[in-house]
């Protein structure tokens, strides 16, 4: 989710889905060291997704 820091409104979001579990239930997001990707921990799917 991207938040506008002036209005605190949601600018855009990305819905991650697991074929087996449906919704992701993202618990944590961490950028890669080079800033090109984000790793998202999905607790409901027991997986980590790489988003570019």
DAHU-V624359 format. One record per helix or strand of 3 or more residues. SS is the DSSP state (a for helix, b for strand). FROM is the first residue (numbers start at 1). TO is the last residue. If there is no record, write none. Layout:
SS,FROM,TO
SS,FROM,TO
This chain:
b,10,12
b,26,31
b,38,42
b,47,51
